[in-house]
Structure formats: structure tokens, C-alpha cells
Amino acid sequence: MVLEKLSDSLKNTLQKIAKSLFVDEKLINELVKDIQRALLQADVNVRLVFDLTEKIKNRSLKEEAQKGLTKKEQIINIVYDELVSFLGKEQHKIDVKQKPFKIMLVGLFGSGKTTTAGKLAKFYTKRGFNAALVGLDIHRPAAMEQIEQVGKQANVRVFSDKKIKDPIEIWDKFSEEYWNFDVLIIDTAGRDALSKDLINEIEDVNRKLQPNENLLVISADIGQAAQKQAEQFHKSCSITGVVVSKMDGTAKGGGALTACAISGAPIKFIGVGEKIDDLEMFNPAGFVGRMLGMGDLEALLEKAKEVMKFEEAEDLGRRFLKGEFNLIDLYEQMEAMSKMGTLSQIVEMIPGFSQLKLPKEMLQVQESKLKKWKVAMSSFTKGELEEPEIIDGSRIERISRGSGVPASEIRELIKQYRQSKKMVKMFKGSKGDISRFMKKFGGKLPMGG
């Protein structure tokens, strides 16, 4: 996941609390030191880290456990609450209220503005809006070519002109066509530094376009430097929010997140991967929930709504919970889940699942593997598909010869099936959570079986 090292450190710290026989000041001090170490390694500002952990320590020592909670549960709850506040506390959603709704992206060179523009266009398209991209970066070589490419990936219209060297002139050229779209994502020029020329150009474009949202795109790998950048852009360009890009696999992401959160510019989206769909609305509560292994059902709900109808989700959930599925069911389930993201991304959203330490090979199933498995399954007999338990070594060799898929891949498919059966037994304990999830999705999940 995003900030995986930080997440693992925090989860291990909370596990230490959960497994302790009793809670005393010594244990709380150890908790505080562990959290400090984890956050500092994620490049969070030293002063902010000590302010946060001081609050956690004081509350843990002074507050009595709430009704229905043990002292250990109370401390874990305090850590969760303080981390949520630390990252901005509330979610800041963008409501598309008028047509066309204009979202302008600003930022320094290399921050990922153009890629983010495509992700935003895809984000709104999946939610039923007719979106388009507008390319106003007249300075960077190949900027117009890149926005055309991301437009194709997002399958949206792109307004740009390589010959015109004035962003306002480009905007005016297509002005009569904008009314055909619900959302316009506007990509602007960046610079190597926050120069006066850049600010003047952005201010001119801002006055002309009068965007509904002015989002600053900041790369997560700049760490704590994000705070100064966010504050300067906020002062000069009246930004309404921040998109933190390149959050996947960066140790400095914690610094960028917390720096933006205290700069006065709320984080509205985070980029969590390289694919066109890898963009999420930033929700501090859900983000912290995932980091601590508590899950994020709201984010799971969002992803589910993007890729499947309620009836499909209901059928998928019913068969999964009953645990009475065969290889065909397994493939269909995994194919549906792959549309929502990687299995590891999905599992971390299910409360408690990230703490089960499921085998990585089970969570890192790639689309290429699913395709190979589908080819292999074409050489299975009807009996083998319905009762995979009968498949032995000789049958695997026959299937391999018939499908052209290596025997090792077929063994992995069988292994995946058996692991999934085991996982279902653990999943049944989460019926309450999944039931609430399905009710939010639009109906009730049958709990029989």
C-alpha cells in the first residue's frame, strides 16, 4: 500500500499494545517512542511528530476508558483520533454544481500535473460526468503530445493547439464547445521554481478562466518541502486544494501529507499508482484506518460502485461468504475484484484483513496471471472445474499439454483456490462489516449459508 513501511511500523506498535498484559506508563512511553520513530522515518517534521506524540501520551495517561472499551482499546482509539486530526481531520470533497465545472491544475515542473489531469478526467467520467481536458502548457516540450496521450487513456476529448503560444488564446479558441461538457480539467504550465513569471502567467489565466477549483499538484517525493510550496501557491494563486501525486512507494509521502495538511490548503486527492485509475479522494479517517489495519469500507464502496452494479456485487458477496465456490467462481470473483484495484489494495480496505498477514503471492495476482489461468481452465474437464480437489499431478500435466500453460502456473492456480477457501473461513467473521457495506451499496446481502 501507500506508505507501506509506515503502516507496518504503526500496526506493529499497536499489536504490542494489544498483546500486553496490562497498561502502565512504561508501556505508553514505549508506544510514544515507536510512533515517533515510525513518523520520523516517513520524513514527517520533527516538531510536528513531538507535538502529536505528546498529545497521544497525555490523553493515554489521563483519559479514562470510554464505556464498552478496555484501556488498551482506548489507547488504540486515541492513536487513531490523533493521527486523523494530524492529517487534516475532515475530508474535503469537490461538488460539481454547475456546467461546465472548471478544475485548474497548477504546480512546479515535474510534479505530475498532466498525468493527474488525465486521472481526474477518468475519475469524473466513471462517476457519470462528461469530462474533457484543456492543455494550456505552452512552455514544456511535448506537453501537448502528453496531454493528448493521457486524454486517449482516459477516453475523453482534449482541447489543445501546438501552434498557439498564448494560453488565453488557446482557451478562447474552443470557448463555444466547453458548454457540451460537465467538467473541464485544465492543465497549466509549470517551472523549475516558483518564479514571478510563473505566478504572473497563472494569475492571468486564473482571472480569465475563473475556475471553480484551483488545485495544486505536489509530488510526494519532495517531502517536507511541500509545506513551503503549498503556502506560496496558496498565497499567490488562491488554490482551493492540493493533489499529492506519486504517493506509491515513497518514504517521503508522510512529510508531504502532513506538510500540506498544516499549510491551510486541504488535500483533496492522492495519486496512488501509475495507472489512469490510480487516484483517490483523500479521506484522513479512511487513510489512517488503512494504515492501522482497521480498513476503509467507504473507499471500498467507492471502488465497487465504479466497476459493478449492485446485483453483481451482491452475487459476488453471497458466493464468497458461503465458501461453496469452484474454479469458475474463483476466476469470476478475482476478475471482478481486479477491476477495483490490486487484491492487496482491496484487502487493506476490509477491517481486520491487513492484520491476517495473507501470503503476498495471493495478494499480488496480476492481470497476466488471470489470463493464463483462463487459458488453462479451458483444458479442464467439467468435473475438474466443479471439484478442483480431484486434480492431481497427472491431471496437471495433461492440462499443461492441452493449454500450453506451464505446469507450475496450474499448480499456482490450484494453490490460489485452496488459499481462498481458507480465507473465506476467516472472512465469515467479518459478515457484520460486509453486511453494512452491502447495505450502503444499495441493498441487503443474504447472510445464509
C-alpha positions as CSV (number, residue, x, y, z in Angstrom):
1,M,0.0,0.0,0.0
2,V,0.9,3.7,0.1
3,L,3.4,4.4,2.9
4,E,3.7,0.6,3.5
5,K,6.7,0.9,5.8
6,L,4.9,3.5,8.0
7,S,1.8,1.4,8.0
8,D,3.7,-1.8,9.0
9,S,5.5,0.1,11.8
10,L,2.3,1.6,13.2
11,K,0.5,-1.7,13.1
12,N,3.3,-3.5,14.9
13,T,3.2,-0.8,17.5
14,L,-0.5,-1.2,18.1
15,Q,-0.1,-5.0,18.2
16,K,2.4,-4.5,21.0
17,I,-0.3,-2.7,22.9
18,A,-3.0,-5.3,22.1
19,K,-0.8,-8.2,23.3
20,S,0.4,-6.5,26.5
21,L,-0.9,-8.0,29.8
22,F,-1.6,-4.6,31.4
23,V,-1.2,-0.9,30.6
24,D,1.1,1.3,32.6
25,E,3.2,4.5,32.0
26,K,6.2,2.4,30.8
27,L,4.1,0.8,28.0
28,I,2.7,4.2,27.0
29,N,6.2,5.7,26.8
30,E,7.3,2.8,24.6
31,L,4.3,3.4,22.4
32,V,5.2,7.0,22.0
33,K,8.8,6.3,21.1
34,D,7.7,3.7,18.5
35,I,5.3,6.2,16.9
36,Q,8.0,8.9,16.9
37,R,10.4,6.5,15.2
38,A,7.9,5.5,12.5
39,L,6.8,9.0,11.6
40,L,10.4,10.4,11.5
41,Q,11.4,7.6,9.2
42,A,8.5,8.7,6.9
43,D,10.0,12.2,6.8
44,V,7.4,13.9,9.0
45,N,8.6,17.2,10.5
46,V,10.3,16.6,13.9
47,R,8.4,19.3,15.8
48,L,5.1,18.0,14.4
49,V,6.0,14.5,15.5
50,F,6.7,15.5,19.1
51,D,3.6,17.7,19.3
52,L,1.5,14.7,18.1
53,T,3.0,12.1,20.4
54,E,2.8,14.5,23.3
55,K,-1.0,14.7,22.8
56,I,-1.2,10.9,22.5
57,K,0.8,10.4,25.7
58,N,-1.2,13.0,27.7
59,R,-4.5,11.6,26.6
60,S,-3.4,8.0,27.2
61,L,-2.3,8.8,30.7
62,K,-5.2,11.0,31.8
63,E,-8.3,9.8,30.0
64,E,-10.4,7.1,31.4
65,A,-11.6,4.3,29.1
66,Q,-14.9,5.1,27.4
67,K,-17.9,2.8,28.2
68,G,-17.5,-0.5,26.4
69,L,-13.8,-0.1,25.8
70,T,-10.8,-1.6,27.6
71,K,-7.9,0.6,28.5
72,K,-5.9,-1.0,25.6
73,E,-8.7,-0.3,23.2
74,Q,-9.0,3.3,24.4
75,I,-5.3,3.9,23.7
76,I,-5.6,2.5,20.2
77,N,-8.6,4.7,19.7
78,I,-6.6,7.8,20.9
79,V,-3.8,7.0,18.4
80,Y,-6.3,6.7,15.6
81,D,-8.1,10.0,16.6
82,E,-4.8,12.0,16.8
83,L,-3.5,10.7,13.5
84,V,-6.7,11.6,11.8
85,S,-6.5,15.2,13.2
86,F,-2.8,15.3,12.3
87,L,-3.7,14.6,8.6
88,G,-6.4,17.3,8.3
89,K,-9.2,15.7,10.2
90,E,-12.0,16.2,7.7
91,Q,-12.5,15.1,4.1
92,H,-12.8,17.9,1.6
93,K,-15.0,16.8,-1.4
94,I,-15.5,18.6,-4.6
95,D,-19.1,19.0,-5.6
96,V,-19.8,19.6,-9.3
97,K,-22.6,22.1,-9.1
98,Q,-22.5,23.9,-12.5
99,K,-21.8,23.3,-16.1
100,P,-19.0,23.4,-17.2
101,F,-17.3,22.9,-13.8
102,K,-13.7,24.1,-14.2
103,I,-10.8,22.5,-12.3
104,M,-7.4,24.1,-13.0
105,L,-4.2,22.4,-12.1
106,V,-1.1,24.4,-11.1
107,G,2.3,23.3,-9.8
108,L,6.0,23.1,-10.5
109,F,7.7,21.3,-13.4
110,G,7.7,17.5,-12.9
111,S,5.0,17.5,-10.2
112,G,2.8,15.2,-12.3
113,K,0.1,17.8,-13.4
114,T,-0.6,16.3,-16.8
115,T,-0.8,12.8,-15.6
116,T,-3.1,13.9,-12.7
117,A,-5.3,15.8,-15.3
118,G,-5.9,12.5,-17.1
119,K,-6.6,10.7,-13.8
120,L,-9.1,13.4,-12.8
121,A,-10.8,13.2,-16.1
122,K,-11.2,9.4,-15.7
123,F,-12.3,9.9,-12.1
124,Y,-15.2,12.1,-13.1
125,T,-16.1,10.0,-16.2
126,K,-16.5,6.9,-14.1
127,R,-19.0,8.9,-12.0
128,G,-21.2,9.8,-14.9
129,F,-19.8,13.2,-15.8
130,N,-18.9,14.2,-19.4
131,A,-15.3,15.4,-18.8
132,A,-12.7,17.0,-21.1
133,L,-9.1,18.1,-20.9
134,V,-7.7,21.5,-21.8
135,G,-4.0,21.8,-22.5
136,L,-2.6,25.3,-21.7
137,D,1.1,24.3,-21.1
138,I,2.8,26.3,-23.8
139,H,6.3,26.1,-22.4
140,R,7.3,22.4,-21.8
141,P,8.4,20.5,-24.8
142,A,6.0,17.7,-25.8
143,A,3.4,18.9,-23.2
144,M,0.6,19.0,-25.8
145,E,1.6,15.5,-27.0
146,Q,1.5,14.2,-23.5
147,I,-2.0,15.6,-22.7
148,E,-3.3,14.1,-26.0
149,Q,-1.9,10.7,-24.8
150,V,-3.5,10.9,-21.3
151,G,-6.7,12.0,-23.0
152,K,-6.7,8.8,-25.0
153,Q,-6.1,6.7,-21.9
154,A,-9.0,8.4,-20.1
155,N,-11.1,8.3,-23.3
156,V,-12.0,12.0,-23.2
157,R,-11.9,14.9,-25.5
158,V,-8.8,17.1,-25.4
159,F,-8.7,20.8,-26.3
160,S,-5.1,21.9,-27.3
161,D,-3.2,23.7,-30.0
162,K,0.5,23.2,-30.6
163,K,0.9,26.3,-32.8
164,I,-0.6,28.8,-30.4
165,K,1.9,30.2,-27.8
166,D,-0.6,32.1,-25.6
167,P,-2.6,30.0,-23.0
168,I,-5.5,32.5,-23.0
169,E,-5.7,32.4,-26.8
170,I,-5.9,28.6,-26.7
171,W,-8.7,28.8,-24.1
172,D,-10.6,31.3,-26.2
173,K,-10.3,29.2,-29.4
174,F,-12.6,26.5,-28.0
175,S,-14.8,28.6,-25.8
176,E,-18.1,27.7,-27.6
177,E,-17.5,24.0,-27.2
178,Y,-17.0,23.9,-23.4
179,W,-20.7,24.0,-22.7
180,N,-21.0,20.5,-24.1
181,F,-19.1,19.2,-21.0
182,D,-19.8,18.8,-17.3
183,V,-16.2,19.0,-16.1
184,L,-13.2,20.7,-17.7
185,I,-9.8,19.7,-16.3
186,I,-7.3,22.4,-17.2
187,D,-3.5,21.7,-17.4
188,T,-1.2,24.7,-17.0
189,A,2.5,25.3,-17.3
190,G,5.0,24.7,-14.5
191,R,8.5,25.9,-13.8
192,D,11.6,24.6,-12.1
193,A,10.9,27.1,-9.3
194,L,8.1,29.3,-8.1
195,S,9.2,32.3,-10.2
196,K,7.5,35.7,-10.8
197,D,6.9,34.8,-14.4
198,L,5.1,31.6,-13.5
199,I,2.9,33.4,-10.9
200,N,2.0,36.2,-13.3
201,E,1.0,33.7,-16.0
202,I,-1.1,31.7,-13.6
203,E,-2.8,34.8,-12.3
204,D,-3.6,36.0,-15.8
205,V,-5.1,32.5,-16.7
206,N,-6.9,32.4,-13.4
207,R,-8.6,35.8,-14.0
208,K,-9.6,34.8,-17.5
209,L,-10.9,31.3,-16.7
210,Q,-12.3,31.9,-13.2
211,P,-12.0,28.2,-12.3
212,N,-14.3,26.6,-9.7
213,E,-11.4,24.7,-8.2
214,N,-7.7,25.6,-8.3
215,L,-5.7,22.5,-7.3
216,L,-2.0,22.5,-6.6
217,V,-0.3,19.3,-7.7
218,I,2.6,18.4,-5.4
219,S,4.9,15.3,-5.8
220,A,5.1,13.3,-2.7
221,D,8.8,12.7,-3.0
222,I,9.6,16.3,-2.1
223,G,8.6,15.5,1.5
224,Q,8.5,18.4,3.9
225,A,9.3,20.9,1.2
226,A,5.7,20.5,0.2
227,Q,4.6,22.9,3.0
228,K,6.5,25.9,1.7
229,Q,5.4,25.2,-1.8
230,A,1.7,24.9,-0.8
231,E,1.8,28.0,1.3
232,Q,3.5,30.0,-1.5
233,F,1.0,28.9,-4.2
234,H,-1.9,29.4,-1.8
235,K,-0.8,33.0,-1.2
236,S,-0.1,33.8,-4.8
237,C,-2.8,31.8,-6.7
238,S,-5.6,31.3,-4.2
239,I,-5.5,27.5,-4.5
240,T,-8.6,25.6,-3.2
241,G,-6.9,22.3,-2.5
242,V,-3.9,20.0,-3.1
243,V,-3.4,16.8,-5.1
244,V,-0.4,14.8,-3.7
245,S,0.9,12.8,-6.7
246,K,3.3,9.8,-6.7
247,M,2.3,8.6,-3.3
248,D,3.1,4.9,-4.2
249,G,6.4,3.6,-2.9
250,T,7.8,6.9,-1.4
251,A,9.2,7.2,2.1
252,K,8.7,10.9,2.0
253,G,5.0,10.7,1.4
254,G,4.3,11.2,5.1
255,G,6.1,14.5,5.1
256,A,4.2,15.8,2.1
257,L,0.8,14.8,3.5
258,T,1.4,16.4,6.9
259,A,3.1,19.5,5.4
260,C,0.1,20.2,3.2
261,A,-2.4,19.5,6.0
262,I,-1.0,22.3,8.1
263,S,-0.4,24.8,5.2
264,G,-4.0,25.9,5.0
265,A,-4.6,24.1,1.7
266,P,-6.6,20.8,2.2
267,I,-5.6,17.7,0.4
268,K,-8.4,16.6,-1.9
269,F,-6.8,13.8,-3.9
270,I,-3.8,11.5,-3.7
271,G,-2.2,9.6,-6.6
272,V,-1.6,6.0,-5.5
273,G,-0.1,4.4,-8.7
274,E,0.8,4.8,-12.3
275,K,-2.4,3.7,-13.9
276,I,-5.1,6.1,-15.1
277,D,-7.4,4.8,-12.4
278,D,-4.9,5.2,-9.5
279,L,-6.4,8.4,-8.0
280,E,-8.4,8.5,-4.7
281,M,-10.3,11.2,-2.8
282,F,-8.3,11.9,0.3
283,N,-10.1,11.0,3.5
284,P,-8.0,11.3,6.6
285,A,-10.1,8.9,8.6
286,G,-10.1,6.2,6.0
287,F,-6.4,6.7,5.2
288,V,-5.4,6.3,8.8
289,G,-7.8,3.3,9.1
290,R,-5.9,1.6,6.4
291,M,-2.5,2.4,7.8
292,L,-3.5,1.0,11.2
293,G,-5.2,-2.2,9.7
294,M,-8.7,-1.0,10.6
295,G,-9.9,-0.9,7.0
296,D,-11.7,1.7,5.0
297,L,-15.2,0.5,3.9
298,E,-16.1,3.9,2.4
299,A,-13.2,3.7,-0.1
300,L,-14.1,0.1,-0.9
301,L,-17.7,1.2,-1.5
302,E,-16.4,3.9,-3.9
303,K,-14.4,1.4,-5.9
304,A,-17.2,-1.1,-6.0
305,K,-19.6,1.4,-7.4
306,E,-17.2,2.3,-10.1
307,V,-16.9,-1.2,-11.6
308,M,-20.0,-3.2,-10.9
309,K,-23.8,-3.0,-10.4
310,F,-25.3,-3.8,-7.1
311,E,-26.7,-7.1,-8.3
312,E,-23.2,-8.2,-9.4
313,A,-21.7,-7.2,-6.1
314,E,-24.5,-9.0,-4.2
315,D,-24.0,-12.2,-6.1
316,L,-20.2,-12.0,-5.7
317,G,-20.5,-11.4,-1.9
318,R,-23.1,-14.2,-1.5
319,R,-21.0,-16.9,-3.1
320,F,-17.8,-15.7,-1.4
321,L,-19.3,-15.8,2.1
322,K,-20.9,-19.2,1.6
323,G,-17.5,-20.6,0.7
324,E,-19.1,-23.0,-1.8
325,F,-17.3,-21.9,-4.9
326,N,-15.4,-23.7,-7.7
327,L,-12.7,-22.6,-10.0
328,I,-15.1,-20.8,-12.3
329,D,-16.5,-18.8,-9.4
330,L,-12.9,-18.1,-8.2
331,Y,-11.9,-16.7,-11.6
332,E,-15.0,-14.5,-11.9
333,Q,-14.5,-13.2,-8.3
334,M,-10.9,-12.3,-8.9
335,E,-11.6,-10.8,-12.3
336,A,-14.3,-8.5,-10.7
337,M,-12.0,-7.6,-7.8
338,S,-9.1,-6.8,-10.2
339,K,-11.2,-4.1,-11.7
340,M,-11.3,-2.4,-8.3
341,G,-7.5,-2.4,-7.9
342,T,-4.9,-5.0,-6.8
343,L,-6.0,-7.5,-4.3
344,S,-3.7,-6.1,-1.7
345,Q,-5.3,-2.7,-2.1
346,I,-8.8,-4.2,-1.6
347,V,-7.8,-6.4,1.3
348,E,-6.3,-3.4,3.2
349,M,-9.8,-1.7,3.0
350,I,-11.5,-4.7,4.7
351,P,-11.5,-4.2,8.5
352,G,-9.0,-6.6,10.2
353,F,-7.8,-8.2,7.0
354,S,-4.5,-6.5,6.7
355,Q,-3.5,-8.0,10.1
356,L,-4.1,-11.5,8.8
357,K,-0.7,-11.4,7.0
358,L,-2.0,-13.3,4.0
359,P,0.6,-14.7,1.6
360,K,2.0,-12.0,-0.7
361,E,1.7,-14.3,-3.7
362,M,-2.0,-14.4,-3.0
363,L,-2.4,-10.6,-2.9
364,Q,-0.2,-9.8,-5.9
365,V,-2.1,-11.6,-8.6
366,Q,-1.5,-9.7,-11.9
367,E,-3.9,-9.5,-14.9
368,S,-1.4,-11.6,-16.9
369,K,-1.8,-14.4,-14.4
370,L,-5.6,-14.3,-14.6
371,K,-5.3,-14.5,-18.4
372,K,-3.0,-17.5,-18.2
373,W,-5.3,-19.2,-15.7
374,K,-8.3,-18.6,-18.0
375,V,-6.4,-20.3,-20.9
376,A,-5.5,-23.2,-18.6
377,M,-9.1,-23.6,-17.4
378,S,-10.2,-24.1,-21.0
379,S,-8.4,-27.5,-20.8
380,F,-10.0,-28.5,-17.5
381,T,-12.9,-31.1,-17.7
382,K,-16.3,-30.1,-16.3
383,G,-15.7,-32.3,-13.3
384,E,-12.3,-30.6,-12.6
385,L,-13.8,-27.1,-12.7
386,E,-16.5,-28.1,-10.3
387,E,-14.4,-30.2,-8.0
388,P,-10.8,-28.9,-8.1
389,E,-9.9,-31.2,-5.2
390,I,-9.6,-34.1,-7.7
391,I,-6.8,-32.5,-9.7
392,D,-3.6,-34.5,-9.1
393,G,-0.1,-34.4,-10.7
394,S,-1.1,-36.4,-13.8
395,R,-4.1,-34.2,-14.4
396,I,-1.9,-31.1,-14.1
397,E,0.5,-32.5,-16.8
398,R,-2.4,-33.2,-19.1
399,I,-3.9,-29.7,-18.6
400,S,-0.5,-28.2,-19.2
401,R,0.0,-30.0,-22.5
402,G,-3.5,-29.2,-23.7
403,S,-3.4,-25.5,-22.8
404,G,0.3,-24.6,-23.3
405,V,0.4,-23.2,-19.8
406,P,3.3,-24.3,-17.7
407,A,2.5,-26.9,-15.0
408,S,3.9,-24.5,-12.4
409,E,1.2,-21.9,-13.3
410,I,-1.5,-24.5,-13.0
411,R,-0.2,-25.6,-9.6
412,E,-0.2,-22.0,-8.5
413,L,-3.9,-21.7,-9.6
414,I,-4.8,-24.7,-7.5
415,K,-2.8,-23.3,-4.6
416,Q,-4.7,-20.0,-5.0
417,Y,-8.0,-21.8,-4.9
418,R,-7.1,-23.6,-1.7
419,Q,-5.9,-20.5,0.0
420,S,-9.1,-18.7,-1.0
421,K,-11.1,-21.4,0.6
422,K,-9.1,-20.9,3.8
423,M,-9.5,-17.2,3.6
424,V,-13.3,-17.5,3.3
425,K,-13.4,-19.1,6.8
426,M,-11.7,-16.0,8.2
427,F,-13.9,-13.8,6.1
428,K,-17.1,-15.2,7.6
429,G,-16.2,-13.5,10.9
430,S,-16.5,-10.1,9.1
431,K,-20.1,-10.7,8.0
432,G,-21.3,-7.8,10.0
433,D,-18.9,-5.4,8.3
434,I,-19.7,-6.7,4.9
435,S,-23.4,-6.6,5.5
436,R,-23.1,-2.9,6.4
437,F,-21.0,-2.3,3.3
438,M,-23.6,-4.0,1.1
439,K,-26.5,-2.0,2.6
440,K,-24.6,1.2,1.7
441,F,-24.1,-0.2,-1.8
442,G,-27.9,-0.3,-2.2
443,G,-29.4,-3.4,-0.7
444,K,-29.0,-6.3,1.7
445,L,-26.5,-9.1,1.4
446,P,-28.1,-12.5,2.1
447,M,-26.3,-13.9,5.1
448,G,-27.4,-17.5,4.8
449,G,-25.0,-20.4,4.0
